[in-house]
């Protein structure tokens, strides 16, 4: 990845290549689901700690997946906006069955 990626269309295939481990994808899915639940809790209850917990839940699960299972550096550090977009596109693709939860176990 020596050339700087300029569009999300270029980025997403790279993003998926960094999420091949099934546990990593599953952890991303859990973290993103928790983010949605925390957002709903904030809307219902108006407590600020729900908003504060959102990035902890989302990034916490994702980074555990990268550091311990995928064994790579999260794309968030290089492409933060595209990575956030990629999280939600991958979440939708996993939710709708357009993408398997992983192609390899290790």
Buried (B, 14 or more C-beta within 10 A) or exposed (E): EEEEBEEBEEBBEBBBEBBBBBBBBBBBBBBBBBBBBBEEBBEEEEEEEBEEBBEEBBBBBBBBBBEEBBEBEBBBEBBEEBBBBBBEBBBEBBEEEEBEBBEEEE
